[in-house]
Amino acid sequence: MLRRFDDKAADWLELGLDDVFDGFLPIDVTIDQLPSQIVVNKQNLSIQYSPIEKDDELAGLAVVVTNITAEVERQKLEAESREMMTMIERISIDRSGFLEFFQEAEAIIESLRNESRDDMVLLKRRVHTLKGNAAIFGMSRLADACHIIEDHIADTGQSPDSPAWTKLFSCWATARGNLRRLVSDESNELRLSDKRYNNLLLGLLNGESHDAIAMRVAVWPLEPTQQRLKRISEQAKRLASQLGKGDINVSIQDNGLRTESNNWSGFWGALVHVVRNSVDHGLESMEDRNLAGKSTAGHLTLKTICTDDRYVVSIADDGKGIDWDRIREVAEERGIQVKSNEDLVDVLFADGVSTAAEVTDTSGRGVGMGALKEACESLDGSIQVISRRGEGTEFRFSFPIEKMAPETHELLASYGISNCLESLTSGCEA
């Protein structure tokens, strides 16, 4: 009868019943492998099994089927309500960050919906990035839908069938509709603080030069790196709390720098992967830190700085450091030749490379670091990793300084203003 509605569930049940009555495994184990919930004609049914024994042998199974559609719908509505409250909280704390996440997620969803899913490396990157950012912003149902797809790809090496994608797109459609009710599109607005307005007015009244006024105004749309680092700090603290690592200390050193948000959004979005790894795998548990003679609270340092002609973004932790010997072993297992420390760093950022003992909702698939490397290289950047066992790890992403605001620089240069980088890099060190 079940086969009339769900061939896969029927096959699953048939194979499971064979195992139950073979008696090779304990009855409790085999019963746990039977389907416990199915959908028939849009009705959610729960299935419970109880063994019937005769003369200490299994004679049959008592099967109880319960319609739990109302309960499933109630749980769905409660989950949507929790997500709505989380969205309201995140928007109140970091409106621009949340809106940017939504724009990036929208682009990923559209690519997953409309483009080929044959490239498994690209597919895994997109799904993993969407999952990680969704989890950070409290959208657990979207993150769970991504995790199911990741599991399927990891198990089969192929894209899952339509139902998994339908669930993902449905979760996104619900979240997107909720957001539209909460906020309006402010992407084209430029908000000017009283301080900036007064400084501009004083500059005009005092007869500042055309070039000075132009550079002052040109900086306004640029995004302070302090905003990005604060956002990363809050994400790291929330993640540490979720992982049971307690409160962590985060130091921010932005040095007053600014960048063009459009050009850098991809890099900042991918940078979350190294932050998640630092918190999940780098920082030890509170107990292990005490045993190692460290402070109970882990510490992260987030920094943007200009040195000479380079713009550097640095993420550092005081955790256990990277096990380079294990990285070398993983490289050998994958047939990757390692002849230098630079080769080891390349392995660390290669797709599919992970030293995690298990895959979790947070990390362990070895996908995110490859996406971060690609985002870094798209800005002509390079990566340096400094790590000492027991002391911690620093990731340094270095870029040509002109990449900070190329469009602004080009615009001003076209009017003969060639020293505009001074306004962007006022915190430069010699």
C-alpha positions in Angstrom: 0.0 0.0 0.0 2.8 2.4 0.9 4.3 2.0 -2.6 1.3 3.7 -4.1 2.4 7.0 -2.4 6.2 6.8 -1.9 8.5 4.3 -3.7 11.6 5.3 -1.7 9.9 4.9 1.6 8.4 1.5 0.5 11.9 0.3 -0.5 13.3 1.6 2.8 10.6 -0.3 4.7 11.0 -3.5 2.7 14.8 -3.6 3.3 14.4 -2.7 6.9 11.9 -5.4 7.6 14.2 -8.0 6.0 16.9 -6.9 8.5 14.4 -7.1 11.4 13.3 -10.6 10.7 16.8 -11.9 9.7 17.7 -11.6 13.4 21.4 -10.8 12.6 21.4 -7.5 14.5 19.6 -6.7 17.8 15.9 -6.0 17.3 16.2 -2.5 18.8 18.9 -1.6 16.3 17.0 -2.8 13.2 13.7 -1.2 14.3 15.5 2.2 14.7 16.5 1.9 11.0 12.9 1.7 9.8 11.1 4.8 8.5 9.6 6.7 11.4 7.9 9.5 9.4 6.4 9.7 5.9 4.3 12.1 3.9 1.2 10.7 2.2 -1.2 13.0 0.2 0.4 16.0 2.0 -0.3 14.4 5.4 2.6 13.8 7.8 2.4 10.4 9.4 4.4 9.1 12.3 5.1 5.3 12.4 6.0 3.4 15.6 7.0 -0.2 15.7 6.7 -2.7 18.6 8.1 -6.2 18.4 5.7 -9.1 19.1 7.5 -12.1 20.5 6.4 -15.7 20.9 8.5 -18.3 22.7 11.3 -15.7 22.9 11.4 -15.3 19.1 10.2 -12.5 17.0 6.7 -13.3 15.6 5.7 -10.0 14.2 5.6 -6.2 14.5 2.8 -4.1 15.8 2.7 -0.9 13.7 1.0 2.3 14.9 0.5 5.1 12.4 -0.4 8.5 13.7 -1.4 11.6 11.7 0.9 14.3 13.0 0.2 16.9 10.4 -1.1 19.5 12.9 1.9 19.0 15.1 4.3 19.4 12.2 2.5 22.6 11.1 2.6 23.9 14.7 6.4 23.3 14.9 6.9 24.9 11.5 5.0 28.0 12.6 7.0 28.2 15.9 10.3 27.9 13.9 9.2 30.7 11.6 8.3 32.8 14.6 11.6 32.2 16.2 13.4 33.1 13.0 11.3 36.3 12.7 12.3 37.4 16.2 16.0 36.6 15.4 15.8 38.7 12.2 14.3 41.6 14.1 17.1 41.3 16.7 19.9 41.1 14.1 18.5 44.0 12.1 18.3 46.2 15.3 22.0 45.3 16.1 23.5 45.4 12.6 21.1 46.5 9.9 23.6 47.1 7.1 25.3 43.7 7.8 22.0 41.8 7.8 20.9 43.5 4.6 24.2 42.7 2.9 23.9 39.1 4.0 20.5 39.0 2.4 21.8 40.4 -0.9 24.6 37.9 -1.0 22.3 35.0 -0.1 19.8 36.1 -2.8 22.6 35.9 -5.4 23.7 32.5 -4.2 20.1 31.2 -4.3 19.6 32.5 -7.8 22.7 30.8 -9.0 21.7 27.5 -7.3 18.2 27.8 -8.9 19.2 28.8 -12.4 22.7 27.6 -13.1 24.1 24.1 -13.6 24.9 22.1 -10.5 27.4 19.8 -12.2 30.5 21.5 -10.8 30.7 19.9 -7.4 33.5 22.2 -6.1 31.5 25.3 -6.9 28.3 23.8 -5.7 29.8 22.9 -2.3 31.3 26.3 -1.9 28.0 28.1 -2.6 26.0 25.8 -0.3 28.6 25.9 2.5 28.9 29.7 2.4 25.1 30.1 2.5 24.8 27.6 5.4 27.5 29.4 7.4 26.1 32.9 7.0 22.6 31.7 7.6 23.6 30.1 10.9 25.4 33.2 12.0 22.3 35.3 11.4 20.1 32.8 13.2 18.3 31.4 10.2 18.5 27.8 11.4 16.0 26.3 9.0 17.8 27.6 6.0 21.1 26.4 7.5 19.6 22.9 8.1 18.4 22.7 4.5 21.9 23.5 3.3 23.4 20.9 5.7 21.1 18.2 4.3 22.4 19.0 0.8 26.0 19.0 2.0 25.5 15.6 3.5 24.1 14.2 0.3 27.0 15.6 -1.8 29.5 14.2 0.7 27.9 10.8 0.6 27.3 10.5 -3.1 29.5 13.0 -4.9 26.4 14.3 -6.7 23.8 17.0 -6.4 20.6 15.7 -4.5 17.2 15.3 -6.2 14.6 18.0 -6.4 13.0 17.6 -2.9 16.1 18.8 -1.1 16.4 21.8 -3.4 12.7 22.5 -3.1 13.0 22.6 0.7 16.0 25.0 0.5 14.2 27.4 -1.9 11.0 27.2 0.2 13.0 28.2 3.4 14.5 31.1 1.5 11.2 32.3 0.1 9.7 32.4 3.6 12.7 34.2 5.1 12.8 36.6 2.1 9.1 37.4 2.6 9.6 38.1 6.3 12.5 40.5 5.5 10.4 42.5 3.0 7.9 43.1 5.7 10.5 44.3 8.1 12.7 46.7 6.1 12.8 48.7 2.9 15.6 48.8 0.5 18.2 51.3 1.7 21.1 50.3 -0.5 21.1 53.6 -2.4 21.0 55.9 0.7 24.0 57.7 2.0 23.5 58.8 5.6 25.6 61.8 6.7 26.5 62.3 10.4 26.2 65.8 12.0 30.0 65.7 12.4 30.7 65.2 8.7 28.1 67.8 7.7 29.7 70.4 10.1 33.2 69.6 8.9 32.2 70.0 5.3 30.4 73.3 6.0 33.5 74.6 7.9 35.7 73.6 5.0 33.6 75.5 2.6 33.4 78.6 4.8 37.1 78.5 5.4 37.9 78.3 1.7 39.4 74.9 1.5 40.7 73.9 -1.9 38.6 72.1 -4.5 40.8 69.0 -4.2 40.5 68.9 -0.4 36.7 69.2 -0.5 36.5 66.6 -3.3 38.6 64.1 -1.3 36.5 64.8 1.9 33.3 64.0 0.0 34.7 61.1 -1.9 35.5 59.2 1.3 31.8 59.4 2.6 30.5 56.3 0.7 33.5 54.2 1.6 33.0 51.7 4.4 35.0 51.9 7.6 36.8 48.6 8.2 35.9 49.1 11.8 32.2 48.2 11.0 33.3 44.9 9.4 35.6 44.0 12.2 32.9 44.8 14.8 30.5 42.6 12.8 33.1 39.7 12.8 33.6 40.2 16.5 30.0 39.8 17.3 29.8 36.7 15.1 32.8 35.1 16.8 31.3 35.8 20.2 28.0 34.2 19.3 29.7 31.2 17.8 31.9 30.7 20.8 28.8 30.8 23.0 27.0 28.2 20.8 30.0 25.9 20.9 30.2 26.0 24.7 33.5 27.9 24.8 32.2 30.7 27.0 32.9 34.4 26.6 35.9 35.2 24.4 37.8 38.5 24.2 38.1 40.2 20.8 40.4 43.1 20.1 39.8 45.3 17.1 42.5 47.5 15.5 41.0 49.1 12.4 43.5 52.1 12.2 40.8 54.3 10.7 40.9 52.6 7.3 38.1 52.5 4.7 37.3 50.4 1.5 34.7 50.3 -1.2 32.0 48.0 0.1 30.9 46.6 -3.3 34.4 45.4 -4.2 35.1 43.9 -0.8 31.8 42.4 0.2 32.8 39.0 -1.3 36.0 38.9 0.7 34.4 39.9 3.9 31.7 37.3 3.4 34.2 34.6 2.8 36.4 35.7 5.7 33.8 34.3 8.1 35.1 30.8 7.3 38.5 31.5 8.8 36.9 33.1 11.9 34.7 30.0 12.3 37.7 27.8 12.1 39.6 29.9 14.6 36.8 29.7 17.1 35.8 26.1 16.5 39.3 24.5 16.0 41.8 27.1 17.1 40.5 28.2 20.5 40.6 25.4 23.1 37.8 24.6 25.5 37.9 26.4 28.8 39.1 23.3 30.5 41.9 22.7 28.1 43.0 26.3 28.3 43.2 26.0 32.1 45.3 22.9 31.8 47.6 24.7 29.3 48.1 27.6 31.8 46.1 30.0 29.6 43.4 32.4 30.6 40.0 30.8 30.6 38.7 33.1 27.9 40.1 32.7 24.4 41.3 35.8 22.6 41.0 37.0 19.0 42.7 40.0 17.4 41.1 41.5 14.3 43.1 44.1 12.5 43.3 46.1 9.3 46.5 48.0 8.6 48.6 49.6 5.9 52.3 48.9 5.7 54.2 50.5 2.8 52.1 49.8 -0.3 50.1 46.9 1.1 46.7 46.7 2.8 46.5 43.9 5.3 43.6 42.1 7.0 44.7 40.0 10.0 42.8 37.4 12.1 44.8 36.0 15.0 43.9 33.7 17.9 45.7 32.5 21.0 44.6 28.9 20.6 46.4 25.6 20.1 47.9 26.4 16.7 47.8 24.4 13.5 49.0 20.8 13.4 51.2 21.1 10.3 52.2 17.5 10.6 48.6 16.5 10.2 48.3 18.9 7.2 51.2 17.2 5.6 49.6 13.8 6.2 46.4 14.9 4.6 48.4 16.2 1.6 50.1 12.8 1.2 46.7 11.1 1.4 45.4 13.3 -1.4 48.6 12.9 -3.5 49.6 16.5 -3.1 53.3 17.2 -3.1 54.6 19.4 -0.3 58.1 20.9 -0.6 57.8 24.1 1.4 55.8 25.9 4.0 54.0 27.8 1.2 52.9 24.4 -0.1 51.4 23.6 3.3 49.4 26.8 3.3 48.1 25.9 -0.2 47.0 22.6 1.2 45.3 24.3 4.1 43.2 26.4 1.7 42.5 23.5 -0.8 39.0 22.4 -1.4 38.0 19.3 0.6 41.0 19.4 3.0 40.1 19.3 6.7 41.8 17.9 9.8 38.6 17.9 11.8 37.7 14.6 13.4 34.0 15.0 12.5 31.7 17.2 10.4 29.6 19.6 12.4 27.0 22.3 11.5 29.9 24.8 12.0 32.8 23.3 10.1 34.7 20.2 9.1 34.1 19.9 5.4 37.1 21.7 4.1 35.1 23.9 1.7 35.1 27.4 3.1 38.8 28.0 3.1 39.0 27.4 -0.6 36.2 30.0 -1.2 38.2 32.5 1.0 41.4 31.9 -1.0 39.5 32.5 -4.3 38.0 35.7 -2.9 41.4 36.9 -1.8 43.0 36.2 -5.1 40.2 38.0 -7.0 41.6 41.2 -5.3 45.2 40.3 -6.2 45.8 39.3 -2.6 48.1 36.8 -1.0 47.9 34.8 2.2 50.4 34.2 5.0 49.8 31.9 7.9 51.9 32.1 11.1 51.2 29.4 13.6 52.9 28.0 16.6 51.7 24.9 18.5 50.2 25.9 21.8 50.4 29.6 21.1 48.0 30.4 18.4 47.6 31.3 14.7 47.5 34.4 12.6 46.1 34.6 9.1 47.3 37.6 7.1 45.6 38.6 3.9 47.7 41.2 2.0 46.5 43.3 -0.9 47.9 46.1 -3.1 46.9 49.3 -1.4 45.2 50.7 -4.5 42.6 47.8 -4.3 41.1 49.5 -1.2 39.1 51.9 -3.4 40.0 51.6 -7.0 36.8 53.2 -8.4 37.1 56.3 -6.1 40.8 56.6 -6.9 40.1 56.4 -10.7 37.3 59.0 -10.4 39.5 61.5 -8.6 42.5 60.8 -10.7 40.5 61.6 -13.8 40.1 65.2 -12.4 43.8 65.5 -11.6 43.6 64.5 -7.9 46.2 61.9 -7.5 46.9 61.7 -3.8 43.5 60.5 -2.6 44.9 57.3 -1.0 46.1 59.5 1.8 42.4 60.1 2.8 41.8 56.3 2.8 44.9 55.2 4.6 45.2 57.9 7.3 46.2 55.2 9.7 49.1 53.9 7.7 52.4 53.0 9.4 55.7 53.9 7.9 
